[in-house]
Amino acid sequence: MRFLFKIAFFSLWTGAVLSGIVLFGACSSSRKAGEAGPAVRVARPEAPALPYEVQRRFDELFLEAVRQKEKGNYDAEHELLEGALRVHPDAPEALYEMALLKISFSGSADSLRRAAGEEMLCRAVELAPDNEYYKEALGSYYAQRRSFDKAVELYEELAAGNPSSENLSMLVGLYEETDNYQGAIRTLERLEKIEGKSETYSVEKFKIYTQMGDNQHAYAAIEDLCAEYPADLRYRVLLGDLYRQNGYNEMALAIYRDVLTLEPENSFAQLSLLAYHNTSGEDSLYNDLVRKVVLNPQTRPEAKVEVMKSFSADNLRRGEDSTRVLSLFKEALEQPQESRELAELYAYYIMSVKMPVDSLAPVMRRILDIEPDYSRARLQLLQILLRKDDMKAVAELCRDGRIYDPSQIVFYLYEGLSLSRLGRDGEAVRTLRHGTEHVDEGSDAGVVSDLYATLGDLLHESGDCKAAYTAYDSAITYNSENLVCLNNYAYFLSLEGRELDHAAGMSKRTIEAEPENPTYLDTYAWILYRQHRYTQARIYIDQTLKYAAGDASDAGLYEHAGDIYFRCGERTQAVAFWRKALSLSDDAEQRAVLKRKIRNRRP
């Protein structure tokens, strides 16, 4: 329950603006810049009356400052407040509002502005000592700056005049922050006098007594809870835990067994009994109980996760055989799951024991069964399927992925690629075009570029060159360094003999980036050939062949080499290159062309 008070403690400054520093609000709640401040709702404290004209001028400036604040015009608000304070330097409401501005808009290194804001806030409290809002703001500021003693002093003053649950709860949190457990207990007792005993306060007192090492009072607090809430067996289990922590193992064990007799599926007792058997070295009992708890349909899902987390961590720490843990994970995941947490823990364990990455595939599928729109698991499964080159599974996975998460462009890209690999180019083009409709400012530029580049390749293959070049232009717009796109775009332009200077510029960028890539070198050599720059083309085709692998995919490189060498006047070497190309090619059309070139000894 300590966390309960931490929430109350920090709730006063959750409305951060710009730099993350906050505006302190009223009524124990955060208030952002632009929200109505308490200063305009609280009567101004008595002070020496100002002359009528001066008071009127101050009111005009201050109220206009508040109006600008409501509109979010903080610069204007600041200027107006400065004017109001020149008219009336000791106006607490103006000091308060100016303090909020300075504190809220000061960066972490802007100590002078922050110090000025703190001084103004202190002055506002001094001038209006009965204004609770000002004190709350200053107390919250001190707490944020970890000046807990000053914060406690202010909240004690507030609680003395207004012992509300908000003020007292804040005090409990402040006392716990400073390890002043006696102060926290004393404040909890004040809360109980106002609101009566409650489960929340009793549990908090128990935890504080435990932290203090005051077992006598801790036992008493839990026993009171057991008496107050006899139907809630959690407190019986807490009492057992306290006995176990202090070495009274038999008493603890008796309580756990008693609770489980009354309520066999009680997760709290099961977890505590597990911890008991684990620390006592009773491995067989511990392992049997782990299995019983994890496979019990009545066990809460979060309890199963905690048990398996501890069980798998113990296994890893001891370096034991992972078979038992893996088997239990599999059995547990065969049951209906409310969340993906257990499956994710299983995936983490698989990685921890360094099993093959492919072992994650069924786990990722199970996660997607539980939560189909969980894109992280789908993307991880996609990587595994791509590595296995399972294009049919990739297509199905991505199809479902774009249904559940239509903004994830990667699903359109890989579904299109896989469909193309499966010979379904028409479907691939439709999928990729559908993907372009979902591109927005948040899309990954690299993925979008690849999507357009792939679309361009397929459109060019279908004969729609105009649309293909438009797609290539889009691809380069999103990623000017998309080398594959630059190469393909340049090569296709060279085949048509159009825009050769533009093609050469794109191709040169690819060989500058990867000077040993034979495909990119061949493209540049061929563009030079189409520009009739044969001597330069020969230099680059020689580089191309230097890095070529010499397999069937290189037949086109050797054919280009033959054409280039022919134009350089070396017919014998040209024929030799064409013969090499013929020996590598398995394409009937290309082989026919090569035979003609060899027979005629010319391109």
C-alpha positions in Angstrom: 0.0 0.0 0.0 3.0 2.3 0.1 2.4 2.8 -3.6 -1.0 4.2 -2.9 0.6 7.1 -1.0 3.2 7.5 -3.7 0.4 8.2 -6.1 -1.1 10.8 -3.8 2.3 12.2 -3.2 3.2 12.8 -6.8 -0.3 13.7 -8.1 0.3 17.4 -7.4 2.9 17.8 -10.2 1.8 15.4 -13.0 0.8 18.3 -15.3 4.2 19.1 -16.8 4.5 21.7 -19.5 7.2 22.0 -22.1 10.3 21.3 -20.0 8.6 18.7 -17.8 8.5 21.0 -14.7 5.0 21.4 -13.5 2.3 23.8 -12.6 1.0 23.1 -9.1 -2.8 23.1 -8.9 -5.3 23.4 -6.2 -7.4 20.9 -4.3 -4.7 18.3 -4.3 -4.8 17.8 -8.0 -2.4 18.8 -10.8 -3.1 21.8 -12.9 -1.6 22.5 -16.4 -0.8 25.9 -17.7 -4.0 27.3 -19.2 -6.3 25.8 -16.5 -8.2 28.1 -14.2 -6.0 28.8 -11.1 -7.2 28.8 -7.6 -6.1 32.4 -7.1 -9.1 33.8 -8.9 -11.5 31.7 -6.8 -10.1 32.6 -3.4 -10.9 35.8 -1.6 -7.9 38.1 -1.5 -6.5 38.4 2.1 -6.9 41.6 3.9 -4.3 44.1 3.2 -4.0 47.9 3.3 -6.4 49.3 0.8 -5.0 50.7 -2.4 -6.2 53.9 -3.9 -9.2 53.2 -6.2 -7.5 54.0 -9.5 -4.5 51.8 -8.5 -6.7 48.9 -7.5 -8.7 49.2 -10.6 -5.5 49.2 -12.8 -4.2 46.2 -10.9 -7.5 44.3 -11.4 -7.5 45.0 -15.1 -4.0 43.7 -15.6 -4.4 40.7 -13.3 -7.8 39.6 -14.8 -6.5 40.0 -18.3 -3.4 37.9 -17.3 -5.8 35.2 -16.1 -7.7 35.4 -19.4 -4.6 35.1 -21.5 -3.6 32.1 -19.4 -6.9 30.4 -20.1 -6.1 30.9 -23.8 -2.6 29.4 -23.4 -0.9 32.7 -24.2 1.8 32.4 -21.5 4.0 35.1 -22.9 1.2 37.6 -22.7 0.2 36.4 -19.3 3.8 36.9 -18.1 3.9 40.5 -19.4 0.6 41.3 -17.9 1.6 39.9 -14.5 4.8 41.9 -14.5 2.7 45.0 -15.1 0.3 44.0 -12.3 3.2 43.5 -9.8 4.6 46.9 -10.7 1.3 48.4 -9.7 0.9 46.2 -6.6 4.2 44.3 -5.7 2.6 42.6 -2.7 -0.5 41.1 -4.3 -0.3 37.5 -3.3 -2.5 36.3 -6.2 -0.2 37.9 -8.8 2.9 36.6 -7.0 1.4 33.1 -7.0 0.5 33.1 -10.7 3.9 34.5 -11.6 5.6 31.9 -9.4 3.8 29.1 -11.3 4.9 30.5 -14.6 8.6 30.8 -13.6 8.7 27.3 -12.0 6.8 25.6 -14.8 8.7 27.1 -17.6 12.2 26.9 -16.1 14.5 24.3 -17.6 16.6 21.9 -15.5 19.6 24.3 -15.9 17.5 27.5 -15.3 18.2 27.8 -11.6 17.8 31.6 -11.4 14.3 31.6 -12.8 13.3 28.6 -10.6 14.7 30.4 -7.5 12.8 33.5 -8.4 9.6 31.5 -8.7 10.2 29.8 -5.3 10.8 33.2 -3.7 7.6 34.5 -5.1 5.7 31.4 -4.0 7.1 31.8 -0.5 6.1 35.4 -0.5 2.6 34.6 -1.6 2.2 32.1 1.3 3.7 34.7 3.7 1.2 37.4 2.6 -1.8 35.0 2.6 -1.0 32.4 5.4 -4.6 31.1 5.4 -4.7 30.3 1.7 -4.5 26.5 1.4 -3.9 26.5 -2.3 -0.7 28.5 -2.0 0.6 26.2 0.7 -0.2 23.1 -1.3 1.6 24.5 -4.3 4.7 25.4 -2.2 4.6 22.1 -0.3 4.4 20.2 -3.6 7.3 22.2 -5.0 9.4 21.4 -2.0 8.6 17.7 -2.3 9.5 17.8 -6.0 12.8 19.4 -5.1 13.2 16.7 -2.4 13.2 19.3 0.4 11.0 16.9 2.4 11.4 18.6 5.8 10.0 21.9 4.4 7.2 20.0 2.6 6.3 18.2 5.9 6.2 21.4 7.8 3.8 23.0 5.3 1.5 19.9 5.1 1.4 19.7 8.9 0.2 23.3 8.9 -2.4 22.4 6.3 -3.5 19.3 8.1 -3.8 21.2 11.4 -6.3 23.6 9.9 -7.9 21.1 7.4 -7.3 17.5 8.4 -8.6 16.1 5.1 -7.7 12.7 3.8 -5.8 14.3 1.0 -3.6 16.4 3.2 -3.0 13.5 5.6 -2.3 11.0 2.9 0.2 13.4 1.5 1.9 13.6 4.9 2.0 9.8 5.1 3.8 9.7 1.7 6.2 12.5 2.8 7.1 10.7 6.1 7.7 7.5 4.2 10.0 9.2 1.8 12.1 10.4 4.7 11.9 7.0 6.5 10.1 8.7 9.4 8.0 5.7 10.1 6.7 7.0 13.5 5.4 10.1 11.7 3.7 7.9 9.1 2.1 5.7 11.7 0.9 8.7 13.7 -0.6 10.3 10.6 -2.3 7.0 9.7 -3.9 6.9 13.1 -5.2 10.5 12.5 -6.7 9.2 9.3 -8.4 6.4 11.1 -9.9 8.8 13.7 -11.4 10.8 10.9 -12.5 8.1 8.5 -12.6 5.0 10.7 -10.5 1.9 10.4 -10.1 0.6 6.9 -8.3 -2.2 5.1 -6.1 0.2 3.2 -4.8 2.0 6.3 -4.4 -1.3 8.3 -2.3 -2.9 5.5 -0.2 0.3 5.2 0.5 0.2 9.0 1.4 -3.4 8.7 3.9 -2.7 6.0 5.4 0.3 7.9 5.8 -1.8 11.1 7.5 -4.5 9.0 9.9 -1.9 7.6 10.6 -0.7 11.1 11.3 -4.2 12.3 8.6 -3.8 14.9 7.2 -7.3 14.6 5.0 -7.0 17.7 2.9 -4.2 16.2 3.1 -5.8 12.7 1.6 -9.0 14.1 -1.1 -7.0 15.9 -2.0 -5.1 12.7 -2.4 -8.3 10.7 -4.3 -10.1 13.4 -6.7 -7.1 13.6 -7.2 -7.4 9.8 -7.8 -11.1 10.1 -10.4 -10.4 12.8 -12.0 -7.5 10.9 -12.1 -9.4 7.6 -12.4 -13.1 8.4 -13.6 -14.0 4.9 -10.6 -12.5 3.2 -7.9 -15.2 3.5 -5.2 -12.9 2.1 -4.6 -11.5 5.6 -4.2 -15.0 7.0 -1.6 -15.6 4.3 0.1 -12.3 5.2 0.3 -13.4 8.8 1.9 -16.7 7.6 4.4 -14.7 5.6 5.3 -12.7 8.6 5.9 -15.8 10.6 8.0 -17.3 7.9 10.1 -14.2 7.5 10.9 -14.3 11.2 11.8 -18.0 11.2 8.5 -19.5 12.6 8.3 -21.9 9.7 6.0 -24.5 11.2 3.4 -21.8 12.2 3.6 -20.3 8.7 3.2 -23.8 7.1 0.2 -24.5 9.3 -1.5 -21.2 8.2 -0.8 -21.9 4.5 -2.3 -25.4 4.7 -5.3 -24.2 6.7 -6.0 -21.5 4.1 -5.7 -24.1 1.2 -8.0 -26.4 3.1 -10.6 -23.7 3.2 -9.9 -22.5 -0.3 -7.8 -24.9 -2.4 -7.4 -22.5 -5.3 -6.2 -19.5 -3.2 -3.4 -18.1 -5.3 -1.9 -16.1 -2.4 -1.5 -19.2 -0.3 -0.2 -21.2 -3.2 2.5 -18.6 -4.0 3.5 -18.3 -0.3 3.7 -22.1 0.0 5.8 -22.2 -3.1 8.2 -19.7 -1.6 8.3 -21.8 1.5 9.2 -25.0 -0.2 11.7 -23.3 -2.5 13.7 -21.7 0.4 13.5 -24.8 2.5 15.2 -26.9 -0.2 12.3 -29.2 -0.7 12.8 -29.5 -4.5 10.4 -32.3 -5.2 7.6 -30.6 -3.3 8.4 -27.3 -4.9 8.4 -28.7 -8.4 5.1 -30.6 -7.8 3.4 -27.5 -6.5 4.7 -25.3 -9.3 3.1 -27.7 -11.8 -0.1 -27.8 -9.8 -0.4 -24.1 -9.6 0.6 -23.3 -13.2 -1.7 -26.0 -14.7 -4.7 -25.2 -12.4 -7.3 -23.3 -14.5 -8.5 -21.5 -11.4 -5.1 -19.9 -10.7 -5.1 -16.2 -11.6 -3.1 -15.5 -14.8 -0.8 -13.1 -13.1 0.0 -15.6 -10.4 0.9 -18.2 -13.1 3.2 -15.7 -14.7 4.9 -14.9 -11.3 5.4 -18.6 -10.6 6.8 -19.4 -14.0 9.1 -16.3 -13.8 10.5 -17.6 -10.5 10.7 -21.2 -11.7 12.5 -20.4 -14.9 14.8 -17.9 -13.2 15.8 -20.6 -10.6 16.5 -23.0 -13.5 18.7 -20.5 -15.3 20.6 -19.5 -12.1 21.3 -23.1 -11.2 22.3 -24.0 -14.8 19.9 -27.0 -14.8 18.4 -28.9 -17.7 15.7 -26.8 -19.4 13.5 -29.7 -20.4 11.2 -29.5 -17.4 10.7 -25.8 -17.8 10.1 -25.9 -21.5 7.6 -28.8 -21.1 5.7 -26.9 -18.4 5.5 -23.8 -20.5 4.1 -25.8 -23.4 1.4 -27.4 -21.3 0.4 -24.2 -19.6 0.1 -22.4 -23.0 -2.2 -25.1 -24.3 -4.8 -23.8 -21.9 -6.9 -20.7 -22.7 -5.0 -17.5 -22.0 -6.3 -14.1 -21.0 -3.1 -12.2 -21.9 0.1 -12.8 -23.8 2.4 -12.4 -20.7 3.0 -16.1 -20.1 3.8 -16.7 -23.8 6.2 -13.7 -23.8 7.9 -15.1 -20.7 8.3 -18.4 -22.6 9.9 -16.6 -25.5 12.3 -14.9 -23.2 13.3 -18.2 -21.6 13.9 -19.8 -25.0 16.3 -16.9 -25.9 17.9 -17.2 -22.5 18.8 -20.9 -23.0 20.1 -20.0 -26.5 17.7 -22.3 -28.4 17.6 -21.9 -32.2 15.7 -18.7 -33.3 13.3 -20.9 -35.2 12.1 -22.3 -31.8 10.4 -18.9 -31.3 8.0 -19.4 -34.3 5.4 -21.5 -32.5 5.6 -19.1 -29.5 5.0 -16.1 -31.7 2.1 -17.8 -33.3 0.6 -18.6 -29.8 1.0 -14.9 -28.9 -0.9 -13.9 -32.0 -3.6 -16.5 -31.2 -4.0 -14.7 -27.9 -3.6 -11.1 -29.2 -3.9 -11.0 -33.0 -3.2 -7.3 -33.2 0.2 -7.5 -31.4 2.4 -6.4 -34.3 5.7 -6.9 -32.4 5.2 -10.7 -32.3 4.0 -10.7 -35.9 7.2 -8.8 -37.0 9.4 -11.2 -35.1 7.6 -14.2 -36.7 8.0 -12.5 -40.1 11.8 -12.4 -39.7 11.8 -16.1 -38.9 9.7 -17.0 -41.9 11.8 -14.9 -44.3 14.9 -16.6 -43.0 13.2 -19.9 -43.8 12.1 -18.6 -47.2 8.6 -19.7 -46.6 6.9 -17.3 -48.9 3.4 -18.8 -48.6 3.5 -18.4 -44.8 4.9 -14.8 -45.2 2.0 -13.9 -47.5 -0.6 -15.2 -45.0 1.1 -13.6 -42.0 1.4 -10.2 -43.7 -2.2 -10.3 -45.0 -3.5 -10.7 -41.5 -1.0 -8.2 -40.2 -2.2 -5.4 -42.5 -5.8 -6.2 -41.5 -5.0 -5.8 -37.8 -2.5 -3.0 -38.2 -3.1 -1.2 -41.5 -0.6 1.5 -40.7 2.3 -0.9 -40.6 3.7 -0.5 -44.1 6.1 -3.4 -43.7 3.2 -5.9 -44.0 2.2 -4.6 -47.5 5.9 -4.7 -48.6 6.5 -8.3 -47.6 3.1 -9.5 -48.7 3.8 -8.0 -52.1 7.3 -9.5 -52.3 6.1 -12.9 -51.3 3.2 -12.9 -53.7 5.6 -12.0 -56.5 7.9 -14.8 -55.5 4.8 -17.1 -55.7 4.1 -16.0 -59.3 1.1 -13.9 -58.3 2.4 -10.5 -59.7 -1.1 -9.0 -60.2 -2.0 -9.6 -56.6 1.4 -8.3 -55.5 0.9 -5.0 -57.4 -2.6 -4.5 -55.9 -1.2 -5.1 -52.4 1.7 -2.7 -52.8 -0.6 0.0 -54.3 -2.9 -0.5 -51.3 0.1 0.0 -49.1 0.9 3.4 -50.7 -2.5 4.6 -49.6 -1.6 4.1 -45.9 1.7 6.0 -46.0 1.7 9.0 -43.7 4.2 11.1 -41.8 4.7 8.4 -39.2 5.7 5.7 -41.7 9.3 4.5 -41.9 10.8 6.2 -44.8 13.1 3.3 -45.7 10.3 0.8 -45.7 8.1 3.1 -47.8 11.0 3.6 -50.3 11.4 -0.2 -50.6 7.7 -0.6 -51.1 7.7 1.9 -54.0 10.8 0.4 -55.5 9.3 -3.1 -55.4 6.1 -1.7 -57.0 8.3 -0.1 -59.7 10.1 -3.4 -60.5 6.8 -5.3 -60.9 5.2 -2.5 -63.0 8.2 -2.4 -65.3 8.1 -6.2 -65.7 4.4 -5.9 -66.7 5.3 -3.4 -69.4 4.0 -0.3 -67.7 7.2 1.7 -67.8 5.7 5.1 -67.2 4.0 4.0 -63.9 7.2 2.1 -63.0 9.3 5.3 -63.3 6.8 7.2 -61.2 7.1 4.6 -58.5 10.9 4.7 -58.7 10.8 8.5 -58.3 8.7 8.1 -55.2 11.1 5.5 -53.8 14.0 7.9 -54.2 12.1 10.7 -52.7 11.7 8.7 -49.5 15.2 7.4 -49.5 17.7 9.0 -51.9 20.2 6.2 -51.0 18.0 3.3 -52.0 20.8 1.6 -54.1 18.7 -1.2 -55.5 16.1 1.2 -56.7 18.8 3.6 -58.2 20.4 0.7 -60.0 17.2 -0.8 -61.4 15.9 2.6 -62.5 19.1 3.5 -64.2 19.4 0.2 -66.0 15.9 0.2 -67.3 16.4 3.8 -68.6 19.6 2.6 -70.4 17.7 -0.3 -72.0 15.3 2.3 -73.5 18.2 4.6 -74.4 16.5 7.5 -72.7 17.6 10.0 -70.0 21.1 8.5 -70.1 22.8 11.3 -68.2 20.2 11.0 -65.4 20.7 7.2 -65.5 24.5 7.6 -65.3 24.2 9.9 -62.3 22.0 7.4 -60.4 24.2 4.5 -61.3 27.4 6.3 -60.3 26.0 6.8 -56.8 25.6 3.1 -56.4 29.2 2.2 -57.4 30.5 5.0 -55.1 28.6 3.4 -52.3 29.5 -0.2 -53.2 32.5 -0.2 -55.5 32.9 -4.0 -55.5 29.3 -4.8 -56.4 29.4 -6.5 -59.8 25.7 -5.8 -60.5 26.1 -2.0 -59.9 29.4 -1.9 -61.9 27.8 -3.7 -64.8 24.9 -1.2 -64.9 27.3 1.7 -65.0 29.4 0.1 -67.7 26.3 -0.6 -69.8 25.1 3.0 -69.5 28.5 4.2 -70.6 28.2 1.8 -73.6 24.8 3.3 -74.5 26.5 6.7 -74.4 29.1 5.4 -76.8 31.8 5.9 -74.2 33.3 2.5 -75.0 36.8 3.0 -73.5 35.4 4.0 -70.1 32.8 1.2 -70.4 35.6 -1.3 -70.8 37.3 -0.1 -67.6 34.1 -0.7 -65.6 33.2 -4.0 -67.2 36.7 -5.3 -66.3 36.0 -4.3 -62.7 32.6 -6.1 -63.0 34.1 -9.4 -64.1 36.8 -9.1 -61.4 34.1 -9.3 -58.7 31.7 -11.7 -60.6 31.0 -15.1 -59.0 31.0 -16.9 -62.4 27.6 -18.6 -62.0 24.5 -18.6 -64.1 23.3 -15.2 -62.8 26.5 -13.7 -64.4 25.6 -14.7 -68.0 24.4 -11.1 -68.7 27.6 -9.6 -67.4 29.7 -11.6 -69.8 27.3 -10.8 -72.7 27.8 -7.1 -71.9 31.5 -7.6 -71.8 31.5 -9.1 -75.2 29.4 -6.2 -76.6 31.7 -3.6 -75.1 34.9 -5.3 -76.2 33.5 -5.6 -79.7 33.0 -1.8 -79.8 36.6 -1.4 -78.6 37.8 -3.4 -81.6 38.7 -6.6 -79.8 36.4 -9.1 -81.6 38.3 -12.3 -80.6 37.9 -11.4 -76.9 34.3 -10.3 -77.5 33.5 -13.8 -78.9 35.3 -15.4 -76.0 33.0 -13.5 -73.5 29.9 -14.4 -75.5 30.9 -18.1 -75.4 31.4 -17.8 -71.6 28.0 -16.2 -71.3 26.5 -19.0 -73.4 28.0 -21.6 -71.1 26.4 -20.0 -68.0 23.0 -19.1 -69.4 20.0 -21.3 -69.0 17.6 -18.8 -70.6 16.4 -20.0 -74.1 15.9 -16.5 -75.5 19.3 -15.3 -74.2 21.0 -18.4 -75.5 19.6 -17.8 -79.0 20.9 -14.3 -79.1 24.3 -15.4 -77.9 24.5 -18.0 -80.6 23.7 -15.5 -83.2 26.4 -13.1 -81.9 29.0 -15.9 -81.9 28.0 -17.0 -85.4 28.1 -13.5 -86.8 31.0 -12.4 -84.6 29.2 -9.2 -83.8 26.4 -7.9 -81.6 
